Structures are given as C-alpha cells and as structure tokens.
C-alpha cells in the first residue's frame, strides 16, 4: 500500500486519483503508525517550507518518514515534498528540513517571474527506475517559487531551465523527489507514478 502523507499542506486527492488511475492502491494517512506500516510513502505539498516542517513535527511524522527512508522503503516527494527532503531552506528565514539529501532550498534569482507556473522541460541526467519509459526532455507541470540545490552532484536526476539550470528531480537510493506535479502532467506524469508504484 502507498501512504500519501497528510500534514495539512497537500493536494492529496489529486495525487491519490493519479495513483488509482495507474492501478495502484494509495491511501491518505496522517498517523505515524500508518507511515511506519506503509510499503511506499509519498510526501506531497504546496505552501511554505517552515509551516510544512512545523506541521510534520506537530503530527509526529518526521521520525517515521526518516526511518522509512533509512530502511530502504521507496519514497517520493512532490513539489514542496521534494524541497522538504533537503537540509535547509531560505524561504522566509532559515528552516531545517528532513535532511535526507544534503543541500539548500533557494529562491529563484531576480529577473525571473516567480512563481514559475506552467509546463517546462526536464533533461534527464541519469537513468533511474523512476524514469523508466519517460523520454528525455519531456514536459511537466510546475508551480513553485523556490528550487533545490543539492550538495552532491549525484543526487541530481533531472534538470530544468528557468533562468538558471536547476535540479527538478533529485534522489538517492529509493528516495526520490520531483519539483513538478506528476499528477497534473498528463501521460508522462502518470508514467512516473506508475513507475514509483511498481518499479522503484
């Protein structure tokens, strides 16, 4: 069973419907024990980084998520969920993240329209099971004002150009995150959800 973590900041139902569309069973959960018992975990999210970490801590969800990843269970962060995987964020001050991947969440440079809203291209940097059958330079749907800057080059899986080349897919082991919304990215996005459910 795929656990979609509800901490008050996600478009949960659309993610769940995306998994159901590709034949995967997914449940929206908000209890630590549900995360502990899940085979696969999805952390979606929209909104502010600091608020998200506060909500995760208040719901006692941080330790179960981190332990599940360290145990090797497949994990997928979506949009804000990708950003929360990193060590810290510069959004509205300094905030500590889950520290699954070393690096910082940064605001786009001045000169670009923020937030980035709409379709953009992802250039695949390395092959992973998450991207099986996903063509290089596929387009996905983005809505975000901040981007992740991994410390380790190998944690970058896909790059997108929005004034700068930034990492739009990151991951290590069985833990991945995507900056775009696969559930809103038509067939190619649903392919990523199917790969996560079956292959990662």
Backbone as a chain_set.jsonl record, in Angstrom:
{"seq": "XXXXXXXXXXXXXXXXXXXXXXXXXXXXXXXXXXXXXXXXXXXXXXXXXXXXXXXXXXXXXXXXXXXXXXXXXXXXXXXXXXXXXXXXXXXXXXXXXXXXXXXXXXXXXXXXXXXXXXXXXXXXXXXXXXXXXXXXXXXXXXXXXXXXXXXXXXXXXXXXXXXXXXXXXXXXXXXXXXXXXXXXXXXXXXXXXXXXXXXX", "coords": {"N": [[0.835, -1.186, 0.0], [0.467, 2.258, -0.781], [1.28, 5.048, 1.06], [0.011, 8.213, 1.295], [1.058, 11.093, 2.627], [-0.661, 13.109, 4.834], [-0.33, 16.213, 5.998], [-1.587, 18.548, 6.201], [-0.976, 20.244, 4.061], [-1.206, 19.598, 1.361], [-2.159, 18.717, -2.042], [-3.93, 16.391, -1.882], [-5.924, 14.571, -2.779], [-5.862, 14.645, -5.58], [-3.381, 13.529, -6.089], [-3.779, 10.97, -5.042], [-5.809, 10.094, -6.784], [-4.359, 10.044, -9.142], [-2.598, 7.881, -8.698], [-4.508, 5.836, -8.443], [-5.499, 5.833, -11.024], [-3.476, 4.608, -12.45], [-3.659, 2.083, -11.514], [-2.78, 1.574, -8.917], [-2.907, 1.043, -5.384], [-3.586, 3.48, -3.066], [-3.532, 5.298, -0.062], [-4.663, 8.046, 1.884], [-3.005, 9.259, 4.644], [-2.463, 10.15, 8.114], [-1.288, 9.472, 10.476], [1.447, 8.491, 12.589], [1.847, 5.683, 12.814], [0.683, 4.708, 10.522], [2.428, 5.536, 8.533], [4.657, 4.128, 9.363], [3.859, 1.525, 8.78], [3.551, 1.433, 6.068], [4.18, 0.364, 2.687], [5.221, 1.949, 0.667], [5.916, 5.436, 0.428], [4.532, 8.641, -0.011], [5.15, 12.062, -0.133], [3.465, 14.76, -0.594], [2.853, 18.286, -1.33], [2.098, 21.77, -0.948], [2.82, 25.228, -0.531], [4.386, 26.932, 2.269], [7.718, 26.257, 3.335], [8.642, 26.354, 6.066], [6.232, 26.262, 7.54], [5.341, 23.769, 6.739], [7.289, 21.991, 7.827], [6.819, 22.52, 10.523], [4.2, 21.509, 10.793], [4.606, 18.778, 10.19], [6.263, 18.054, 12.318], [4.561, 18.579, 14.506], [2.664, 16.628, 14.122], [4.054, 14.352, 14.689], [5.382, 13.051, 12.586], [7.867, 13.16, 11.437], [10.044, 11.482, 12.348], [9.081, 8.805, 11.683], [9.001, 9.032, 8.849], [11.686, 9.59, 8.134], [12.913, 7.289, 9.166], [11.702, 5.283, 7.626], [12.778, 5.832, 5.109], [15.506, 5.465, 5.619], [15.422, 2.767, 6.101], [15.108, 1.838, 3.581], [12.695, 1.874, 2.22], [10.63, 2.676, -0.582], [10.294, 6.094, -1.501], [8.643, 9.125, -2.337], [8.847, 12.484, -2.925], [6.832, 15.281, -3.683], [6.763, 18.33, -5.324], [6.63, 20.724, -2.923], [7.189, 18.644, -1.223], [9.525, 17.501, -2.325], [11.339, 19.599, -1.745], [11.33, 19.566, 1.051], [12.844, 17.328, 1.569], [15.445, 18.149, 1.732], [18.332, 19.669, 3.431], [18.006, 22.297, 4.451], [16.141, 25.406, 4.185], [15.86, 28.584, 2.565], [13.563, 30.003, 2.592], [11.656, 32.607, 3.694], [13.34, 33.183, 5.966], [15.638, 31.037, 7.824], [15.237, 27.577, 7.762], [15.191, 24.291, 9.042], [15.24, 21.218, 7.261], [14.152, 17.859, 6.391], [16.551, 16.644, 5.913], [17.321, 14.496, 4.342], [18.54, 14.502, 1.899], [21.563, 16.174, 1.334], [21.763, 19.687, 1.113], [20.401, 22.853, -0.076], [17.39, 24.794, -0.139], [16.5, 27.262, -2.358], [15.592, 30.622, -3.407], [14.434, 31.603, -6.642], [16.586, 33.502, -8.828], [16.529, 37.129, -9.037], [14.684, 38.686, -11.636], [13.491, 36.631, -12.985], [10.116, 35.6, -13.523], [8.211, 34.959, -10.713], [5.901, 33.013, -8.912], [7.239, 30.2, -10.835], [5.055, 29.073, -13.162], [3.444, 26.606, -14.953], [4.136, 24.65, -17.934], [7.208, 22.935, -18.362], [10.462, 21.818, -19.431], [12.231, 18.779, -18.727], [15.47, 17.665, -18.44], [16.995, 14.651, -18.499], [19.458, 13.44, -16.321], [20.581, 11.153, -15.263], [19.882, 7.656, -15.46], [17.121, 6.14, -13.867], [14.955, 3.869, -12.076], [12.604, 5.21, -11.566], [12.202, 6.734, -13.792], [11.821, 5.056, -15.927], [10.978, 4.489, -19.242], [10.265, 7.116, -19.627], [10.599, 9.746, -21.778], [13.587, 11.612, -22.516], [13.754, 15.136, -22.045], [11.057, 15.527, -21.674], [7.941, 17.225, -20.973], [6.633, 18.763, -18.047], [4.289, 19.78, -15.458], [4.679, 22.676, -13.586], [4.61, 24.494, -10.469], [6.01, 26.75, -8.571], [8.177, 28.684, -6.368], [10.682, 28.415, -5.344], [13.771, 26.54, -5.5], [15.678, 23.456, -5.451], [19.026, 22.969, -4.363], [21.263, 20.691, -4.551], [23.979, 19.399, -2.539], [25.517, 17.263, -3.349], [26.576, 16.166, -6.431], [25.693, 13.804, -7.639], [23.144, 13.441, -6.645], [21.422, 14.798, -8.244], [18.992, 14.22, -10.637], [17.356, 15.085, -12.712], [17.26, 18.022, -14.789], [16.088, 21.397, -15.134], [15.459, 24.347, -17.018], [15.067, 27.556, -15.923], [15.725, 30.44, -16.213], [17.999, 29.809, -14.752], [19.831, 26.71, -14.756], [18.366, 24.297, -12.905], [17.935, 21.724, -10.397], [15.393, 19.547, -10.948], [14.49, 17.014, -10.533], [15.419, 14.886, -7.986], [17.377, 12.507, -6.134], [18.311, 9.556, -4.249], [19.32, 6.271, -3.761], [16.379, 4.644, -2.896], [14.836, 6.836, -2.543], [13.206, 9.541, -3.861], [12.548, 12.765, -5.319], [10.4, 15.114, -6.93], [10.124, 18.239, -8.546], [8.029, 19.162, -10.033], [4.487, 18.575, -10.715], [3.489, 15.458, -10.992], [0.958, 14.319, -11.047], [-0.528, 16.15, -12.407], [0.49, 16.214, -14.895], [-0.272, 14.898, -17.218], [0.034, 12.045, -19.437], [2.801, 11.428, -19.249], [3.461, 12.181, -16.683], [1.809, 10.476, -15.209], [3.069, 8.123, -15.866], [5.395, 8.276, -14.342], [4.279, 8.075, -11.768], [3.274, 5.468, -11.959], [5.655, 4.033, -12.325], [6.857, 4.526, -9.836], [5.068, 3.195, -8.177], [5.387, 0.555, -8.985], [8.028, -0.13, -9.765], [10.185, 1.18, -8.421]], "CA": [[0.0, 0.0, 0.0], [1.169, 3.536, -0.836], [0.765, 6.015, 2.016], [0.139, 9.622, 0.933], [1.1, 11.709, 3.955], [-1.477, 14.308, 5.011], [0.12, 17.071, 7.102], [-2.315, 19.791, 6.089], [-0.417, 21.142, 3.055], [-1.057, 18.902, 0.084], [-3.289, 18.443, -2.933], [-3.832, 14.949, -1.642], [-6.869, 13.751, -3.537], [-5.427, 14.522, -6.972], [-2.282, 12.561, -6.099], [-4.393, 9.655, -4.857], [-6.506, 9.736, -8.026], [-3.326, 9.705, -10.114], [-2.17, 6.502, -8.452], [-5.62, 4.945, -8.771], [-5.611, 5.783, -12.482], [-2.487, 3.657, -12.979], [-3.925, 0.774, -10.923], [-2.093, 1.389, -7.634], [-3.686, 1.351, -4.194], [-2.967, 4.545, -2.289], [-4.397, 5.808, 0.994], [-4.233, 9.28, 2.542], [-2.787, 8.921, 6.054], [-1.935, 11.248, 8.925], [-0.807, 8.949, 11.754], [2.79, 7.911, 12.494], [1.823, 4.231, 12.63], [0.343, 4.433, 9.12], [3.687, 5.688, 7.793], [5.521, 3.009, 9.767], [3.382, 0.269, 8.197], [3.381, 1.572, 4.618], [5.209, -0.205, 1.812], [5.779, 3.075, -0.073], [5.47, 6.682, 1.048], [4.522, 9.833, -0.854], [5.021, 13.304, 0.619], [3.151, 15.879, -1.484], [2.824, 19.524, -0.571], [2.13, 23.11, -1.507], [2.872, 26.208, 0.545], [5.656, 27.4, 2.821], [8.601, 25.235, 3.896], [8.648, 26.388, 7.533], [4.938, 25.772, 8.024], [5.28, 22.328, 6.489], [8.087, 21.299, 8.845], [6.097, 22.658, 11.8], [3.074, 20.573, 10.795], [5.133, 17.416, 10.276], [6.737, 17.837, 13.695], [3.405, 18.554, 15.407], [1.949, 15.362, 13.923], [4.997, 13.255, 14.978], [5.578, 12.31, 11.347], [9.238, 13.287, 10.925], [10.845, 10.283, 12.619], [8.658, 7.664, 10.852], [9.386, 9.24, 7.451], [13.14, 9.438, 8.02], [13.25, 5.879, 9.401], [11.27, 4.506, 6.464], [13.762, 6.05, 4.042], [16.759, 4.807, 6.008], [15.182, 1.329, 5.969], [15.1, 1.496, 2.161], [11.375, 1.835, 1.597], [10.503, 3.694, -1.621], [9.758, 7.385, -1.05], [8.533, 10.128, -3.396], [8.42, 13.827, -2.557], [6.261, 16.007, -4.815], [6.763, 19.786, -5.196], [7.176, 21.056, -1.609], [7.712, 17.398, -0.665], [10.93, 17.416, -2.736], [12.125, 20.584, -1.007], [11.443, 19.136, 2.446], [13.858, 16.283, 1.669], [16.775, 18.739, 1.831], [18.813, 20.024, 4.769], [17.508, 23.573, 4.937], [15.514, 26.288, 3.204], [15.996, 30.025, 2.759], [12.249, 30.621, 2.412], [11.192, 33.363, 4.865], [14.253, 32.854, 7.056], [16.312, 29.744, 7.734], [14.452, 26.484, 8.346], [15.761, 22.966, 8.85], [14.386, 20.25, 6.598], [14.283, 16.468, 6.814], [17.98, 16.33, 5.78], [17.508, 13.22, 3.657], [19.544, 14.842, 0.891], [22.242, 17.413, 1.728], [21.602, 20.784, 0.185], [19.619, 24.019, 0.345], [16.291, 25.266, -0.97], [16.796, 28.662, -2.631], [14.654, 31.365, -4.242], [14.932, 31.915, -7.977], [17.23, 34.819, -8.917], [15.713, 38.237, -9.52], [14.626, 38.766, -13.095], [12.532, 35.622, -13.44], [8.782, 35.727, -12.929], [8.039, 33.985, -9.641], [6.361, 31.634, -9.112], [7.199, 29.552, -12.141], [3.787, 28.354, -13.313], [3.198, 26.094, -16.289], [4.862, 23.495, -18.449], [8.627, 23.135, -18.634], [11.161, 20.614, -19.88], [13.189, 18.135, -17.824], [16.562, 16.951, -19.103], [17.402, 13.557, -17.619], [20.903, 13.399, -16.096], [20.969, 9.753, -15.058], [18.758, 6.728, -15.532], [16.624, 5.533, -12.638], [13.703, 3.136, -12.279], [11.51, 6.167, -11.529], [12.047, 7.349, -15.109], [11.718, 4.045, -16.98], [9.989, 4.786, -20.268], [9.993, 8.555, -19.707], [11.561, 10.302, -22.729], [14.353, 12.797, -22.174], [13.168, 16.414, -22.449], [9.596, 15.551, -21.521], [7.409, 18.415, -20.309], [5.843, 18.535, -16.848], [3.615, 20.987, -14.972], [5.355, 23.233, -12.405], [4.135, 25.674, -9.738], [6.903, 26.919, -7.412], [8.998, 29.897, -6.29], [11.996, 28.034, -4.829], [14.34, 25.36, -6.144], [16.652, 22.754, -4.602], [20.433, 22.999, -4.772], [21.926, 19.599, -3.827], [25.425, 19.473, -2.331], [26.154, 16.166, -4.075], [26.217, 16.168, -7.852], [24.999, 12.562, -7.998], [21.748, 13.473, -6.217], [20.634, 15.398, -9.307], [18.492, 13.233, -11.603], [16.838, 15.823, -13.861], [17.485, 19.47, -14.77], [15.141, 22.256, -15.834], [15.948, 25.704, -17.228], [14.174, 28.68, -15.673], [16.71, 31.468, -15.925], [19.17, 29.004, -14.393], [19.609, 25.265, -14.739], [18.196, 23.838, -11.519], [17.577, 20.314, -10.25], [13.941, 19.374, -10.838], [14.308, 15.662, -9.999], [16.569, 14.528, -7.156], [17.166, 11.242, -5.446], [19.415, 8.694, -3.871], [18.744, 5.004, -3.308], [14.964, 4.517, -3.28], [14.159, 8.083, -2.183], [13.217, 10.494, -4.963], [11.642, 13.9, -5.259], [10.2, 15.83, -8.195], [9.635, 19.589, -8.283], [6.771, 19.329, -10.766], [3.332, 17.798, -10.243], [3.221, 14.37, -11.941], [-0.478, 14.052, -11.117], [-1.109, 17.143, -13.304], [1.367, 16.247, -16.069], [-0.796, 14.028, -18.267], [0.504, 10.656, -19.502], [4.185, 11.253, -18.82], [3.444, 12.258, -15.232], [1.232, 9.229, -14.705], [4.099, 7.09, -16.018], [6.255, 8.364, -13.162], [3.55, 7.488, -10.635], [3.224, 4.014, -12.168], [6.996, 3.518, -12.041], [7.06, 4.547, -8.392], [4.231, 2.173, -7.562], [5.701, -0.808, -9.41], [9.429, -0.431, -10.098], [11.207, 1.747, -7.522]], "C": [[0.88, 1.249, 0.0], [0.497, 4.489, 0.144], [1.059, 7.42, 1.508], [-0.01, 10.42, 2.219], [0.326, 13.025, 3.955], [-0.967, 15.075, 6.23], [-0.451, 18.483, 6.928], [-1.847, 20.711, 4.984], [-0.319, 20.496, 1.684], [-2.328, 18.873, -0.735], [-3.436, 16.926, -2.984], [-4.711, 14.13, -2.568], [-6.426, 13.599, -4.99], [-4.261, 13.552, -7.093], [-2.839, 11.147, -5.961], [-5.093, 9.188, -6.133], [-5.512, 9.373, -9.127], [-2.845, 8.279, -9.944], [-3.286, 5.514, -8.798], [-5.766, 4.774, -10.279], [-4.637, 4.776, -13.089], [-2.588, 2.304, -12.28], [-3.245, 0.507, -9.605], [-3.022, 1.759, -6.482], [-2.924, 2.374, -3.355], [-3.979, 5.081, -1.29], [-3.8, 7.09, 1.568], [-4.159, 9.01, 4.043], [-2.246, 10.135, 6.801], [-1.417, 10.79, 10.289], [0.578, 8.329, 11.586], [2.775, 6.414, 12.2], [1.457, 3.853, 11.192], [1.576, 4.567, 8.228], [4.606, 4.51, 8.1], [5.142, 1.713, 9.067], [3.274, 0.301, 6.676], [4.516, 0.909, 3.855], [5.949, 0.889, 1.065], [5.155, 4.349, 0.471], [5.583, 7.817, 0.047], [4.301, 11.043, 0.044], [4.745, 14.432, -0.372], [3.233, 17.18, -0.691], [2.814, 20.763, -1.44], [2.165, 24.072, -0.331], [4.28, 26.451, 1.039], [6.408, 26.277, 3.533], [8.519, 25.187, 5.424], [7.357, 25.873, 8.127], [4.83, 24.26, 7.86], [6.067, 21.55, 7.534], [7.418, 21.383, 10.215], [4.961, 21.635, 11.884], [3.529, 19.125, 10.896], [5.593, 17.093, 11.698], [5.567, 17.713, 14.661], [2.645, 17.239, 15.312], [2.826, 14.138, 14.197], [5.28, 12.395, 13.754], [7.029, 12.324, 10.858], [10.024, 11.996, 11.129], [10.384, 9.076, 11.795], [9.056, 7.807, 9.387], [10.877, 8.991, 7.275], [13.546, 7.98, 8.212], [12.851, 5.016, 8.21], [12.278, 4.634, 5.328], [15.07, 5.351, 4.372], [16.641, 3.29, 5.944], [15.109, 0.874, 4.511], [13.739, 1.387, 1.53], [11.255, 2.946, 0.544], [9.769, 4.938, -1.119], [9.731, 8.337, -2.232], [8.035, 11.431, -2.8], [7.948, 14.565, -3.801], [6.189, 17.49, -4.471], [7.388, 20.191, -3.853], [7.756, 19.815, -0.937], [9.146, 17.131, -1.075], [11.773, 18.359, -1.895], [12.336, 20.168, 0.446], [12.485, 18.036, 2.633], [15.245, 16.856, 1.969], [17.075, 19.277, 3.232], [18.169, 21.283, 5.316], [16.902, 24.372, 3.791], [15.738, 27.731, 3.6], [14.652, 30.742, 2.673], [11.779, 31.273, 3.705], [12.024, 33.047, 6.102], [14.901, 31.501, 6.833], [15.48, 28.679, 8.45], [15.153, 25.164, 8.054], [14.742, 22.056, 8.193], [14.591, 18.849, 7.15], [15.726, 15.97, 6.7], [18.204, 14.928, 5.224], [18.569, 13.365, 2.577], [20.228, 16.138, 1.326], [22.099, 18.486, 0.667], [20.633, 21.809, 0.719], [18.503, 24.299, -0.651], [16.446, 26.777, -1.115], [15.709, 29.293, -3.499], [15.28, 31.6, -5.612], [15.563, 33.308, -8.0], [16.248, 35.883, -9.402], [15.786, 38.297, -11.045], [13.681, 37.743, -13.691], [11.185, 35.857, -12.773], [8.573, 34.588, -11.934], [6.615, 34.131, -9.108], [6.441, 31.236, -10.584], [5.9, 28.749, -12.202], [3.674, 27.899, -14.75], [4.12, 24.953, -16.659], [6.316, 23.848, -18.718], [9.274, 21.764, -18.849], [12.096, 20.088, -18.792], [14.197, 17.353, -18.653], [17.1, 15.901, -18.129], [18.922, 13.487, -17.547], [21.421, 11.987, -15.828], [19.721, 8.887, -15.03], [18.406, 6.21, -14.139], [15.347, 4.772, -12.971], [12.499, 4.079, -12.261], [11.191, 6.695, -12.922], [12.013, 6.335, -16.243], [10.615, 4.421, -17.973], [9.603, 6.245, -20.384], [11.019, 9.175, -20.655], [12.317, 11.5, -22.151], [13.668, 14.03, -22.761], [11.642, 16.365, -22.506], [9.187, 16.814, -20.765], [6.497, 18.016, -19.153], [5.288, 19.867, -16.357], [4.209, 21.424, -13.627], [4.546, 24.382, -11.804], [5.032, 25.828, -8.516], [7.726, 28.193, -7.532], [10.427, 29.615, -5.842], [12.464, 26.763, -5.532], [15.369, 24.729, -5.22], [18.038, 22.827, -5.23], [21.183, 21.919, -3.99], [23.427, 19.862, -3.661], [26.153, 18.432, -3.171], [25.652, 16.13, -5.508], [25.37, 14.955, -8.213], [23.547, 12.529, -7.535], [20.845, 14.128, -7.252], [20.266, 14.363, -10.353], [17.977, 13.912, -12.866], [17.05, 17.307, -13.677], [16.422, 20.188, -15.584], [15.727, 23.662, -15.909], [14.833, 26.694, -16.93], [15.041, 29.858, -15.238], [18.047, 30.885, -15.527], [18.816, 27.536, -14.629], [19.494, 24.83, -13.284], [17.736, 22.38, -11.518], [16.066, 20.206, -10.021], [13.544, 17.945, -10.466], [15.581, 15.334, -9.216], [16.304, 13.182, -6.505], [18.437, 10.493, -5.173], [18.811, 7.414, -3.322], [17.329, 4.856, -3.821], [14.157, 5.758, -2.913], [14.326, 9.096, -3.312], [12.289, 11.658, -4.655], [11.573, 14.57, -6.611], [9.612, 17.198, -7.877], [8.288, 19.84, -8.958], [5.666, 18.477, -10.139], [3.048, 16.679, -11.246], [1.728, 14.102, -12.111], [-1.196, 15.039, -12.032], [-0.378, 17.192, -14.647], [1.009, 15.211, -17.124], [-0.091, 12.665, -18.273], [1.916, 10.469, -18.967], [4.291, 11.36, -17.296], [2.869, 11.0, -14.605], [2.209, 8.072, -14.849], [5.049, 7.097, -14.835], [5.556, 7.768, -11.946], [3.495, 5.967, -10.758], [4.583, 3.393, -11.868], [7.268, 3.479, -10.547], [6.302, 3.409, -7.721], [4.724, 0.755, -7.832], [7.197, -1.13, -9.463], [10.455, 0.046, -9.076], [11.403, 0.82, -6.336]], "O": [[1.901, 1.302, 0.685], [-0.711, 4.714, 0.07], [2.219, 7.781, 1.312], [-1.077, 10.425, 2.832], [0.62, 13.934, 3.179], [-1.151, 14.635, 7.365], [0.101, 19.466, 7.423], [-2.269, 21.867, 4.947], [0.584, 20.83, 0.916], [-3.432, 18.987, -0.202], [-3.115, 16.277, -3.98], [-4.279, 13.1, -3.086], [-6.598, 12.529, -5.574], [-4.156, 12.831, -8.085], [-2.422, 10.236, -6.677], [-4.983, 8.024, -6.516], [-5.786, 8.498, -9.949], [-2.698, 7.547, -10.923], [-3.022, 4.466, -9.387], [-6.117, 3.694, -10.754], [-4.93, 4.163, -14.116], [-1.701, 1.463, -12.433], [-3.131, -0.647, -9.192], [-3.828, 2.683, -6.598], [-1.77, 2.159, -2.984], [-5.143, 5.293, -1.627], [-2.584, 7.206, 1.72], [-5.143, 8.581, 4.645], [-1.648, 11.032, 6.205], [-1.137, 11.616, 11.158], [0.858, 7.709, 10.56], [3.597, 5.927, 11.424], [1.87, 2.802, 10.7], [1.747, 3.801, 7.28], [5.252, 3.964, 7.206], [6.01, 0.886, 8.788], [2.936, -0.712, 6.063], [5.661, 0.891, 4.306], [7.156, 0.789, 0.846], [4.009, 4.347, 0.92], [6.587, 7.948, -0.654], [3.391, 11.059, 0.873], [5.68, 15.003, -0.932], [3.633, 17.181, 0.473], [3.426, 20.81, -2.507], [1.617, 23.786, 0.733], [5.252, 26.209, 0.323], [5.816, 25.459, 4.237], [8.349, 24.118, 6.008], [7.374, 25.13, 9.108], [4.299, 23.563, 8.725], [5.573, 20.559, 8.072], [7.45, 20.419, 10.981], [4.78, 20.978, 12.909], [2.913, 18.329, 11.605], [5.345, 16.003, 12.212], [5.571, 16.847, 15.536], [2.052, 16.784, 16.29], [2.396, 13.008, 13.964], [5.403, 11.174, 13.855], [7.378, 11.567, 9.952], [10.609, 11.473, 10.181], [11.232, 8.374, 11.247], [9.411, 6.819, 8.745], [11.286, 8.264, 6.37], [14.424, 7.483, 7.506], [13.592, 4.11, 7.828], [12.593, 3.649, 4.66], [15.676, 4.717, 3.508], [17.641, 2.598, 5.754], [15.054, -0.324, 4.232], [13.614, 0.867, 0.422], [11.739, 4.055, 0.772], [8.765, 4.846, -0.413], [10.663, 8.369, -3.036], [6.941, 11.489, -2.238], [8.584, 14.487, -4.853], [5.619, 17.866, -3.447], [8.592, 20.006, -3.674], [8.71, 19.917, -0.166], [9.922, 16.597, -0.282], [12.818, 17.959, -1.382], [13.407, 20.396, 1.008], [12.964, 17.831, 3.748], [16.129, 16.124, 2.416], [16.199, 19.334, 4.096], [17.822, 21.348, 6.496], [17.107, 24.075, 2.614], [15.801, 28.073, 4.781], [14.612, 31.972, 2.68], [11.531, 30.588, 4.697], [11.487, 32.689, 7.151], [14.734, 30.89, 5.777], [15.072, 28.861, 9.598], [15.649, 24.947, 6.948], [13.552, 22.098, 8.505], [15.135, 18.673, 8.239], [16.083, 14.974, 7.329], [19.165, 14.253, 5.594], [19.389, 12.471, 2.367], [19.545, 17.108, 1.654], [22.287, 18.233, -0.522], [20.104, 21.668, 1.822], [18.652, 24.071, -1.852], [16.515, 27.494, -0.116], [14.999, 28.601, -4.228], [16.493, 31.774, -5.733], [15.123, 34.198, -7.272], [15.27, 35.581, -10.085], [16.815, 37.997, -11.649], [13.132, 37.952, -14.773], [11.115, 36.262, -11.613], [8.734, 33.414, -12.267], [6.16, 35.251, -8.874], [5.809, 31.84, -11.451], [5.677, 27.854, -11.388], [3.792, 28.707, -15.671], [4.792, 24.369, -15.809], [6.62, 24.922, -19.236], [8.72, 20.72, -18.503], [12.678, 20.862, -18.032], [13.834, 16.496, -19.458], [17.603, 16.241, -17.057], [19.599, 13.475, -18.576], [22.571, 11.673, -16.135], [18.645, 9.331, -14.628], [19.286, 5.885, -13.341], [14.731, 4.997, -14.013], [11.476, 3.778, -12.877], [10.05, 7.062, -13.206], [12.161, 6.71, -17.406], [9.467, 4.642, -17.589], [8.708, 6.587, -21.157], [12.212, 9.134, -20.358], [11.759, 12.297, -21.396], [13.076, 13.971, -23.839], [11.018, 17.077, -23.292], [9.976, 17.394, -20.02], [5.706, 17.078, -19.252], [5.738, 20.936, -16.77], [4.24, 20.657, -12.665], [3.889, 25.14, -12.517], [4.847, 25.121, -7.525], [7.946, 28.715, -8.625], [11.291, 30.484, -5.951], [11.663, 26.01, -6.086], [15.878, 25.385, -4.311], [18.199, 22.758, -6.448], [21.684, 22.182, -2.896], [24.062, 20.466, -4.526], [27.262, 18.673, -3.649], [24.448, 16.072, -5.758], [24.434, 15.064, -9.004], [22.785, 11.674, -7.984], [19.623, 14.025, -7.152], [21.145, 13.696, -10.9], [18.138, 13.384, -13.966], [17.025, 17.809, -12.553], [15.923, 19.67, -16.583], [16.404, 24.114, -14.986], [13.79, 26.687, -17.584], [15.086, 30.222, -14.062], [19.1, 31.394, -15.912], [17.642, 27.174, -14.694], [20.443, 24.986, -12.516], [17.217, 21.876, -12.515], [15.537, 20.708, -9.029], [12.39, 17.693, -10.121], [16.689, 15.489, -9.73], [15.156, 12.769, -6.346], [19.486, 10.746, -5.766], [17.89, 7.461, -2.507], [17.088, 4.931, -5.026], [12.928, 5.735, -2.964], [15.445, 9.462, -3.671], [11.371, 11.549, -3.842], [12.554, 14.598, -7.354], [8.714, 17.315, -7.043], [7.499, 20.655, -8.481], [5.889, 17.757, -9.166], [2.414, 16.937, -12.27], [1.284, 13.704, -13.188], [-2.347, 14.806, -12.402], [-0.599, 18.104, -15.444], [1.879, 14.709, -17.835], [0.335, 12.186, -17.222], [2.204, 9.471, -18.307], [5.128, 10.694, -16.688], [3.375, 10.513, -13.594], [2.186, 7.139, -14.046], [5.467, 6.036, -14.371], [6.174, 7.034, -11.175], [3.653, 5.258, -9.764], [4.659, 2.345, -11.227], [7.842, 2.514, -10.043], [6.816, 2.746, -6.82], [4.514, -0.145, -7.018], [7.592, -2.273, -9.231], [11.482, -0.604, -8.881], [12.216, 1.106, -5.457]]}, "num_chains": 1, "name": "protein.A"}
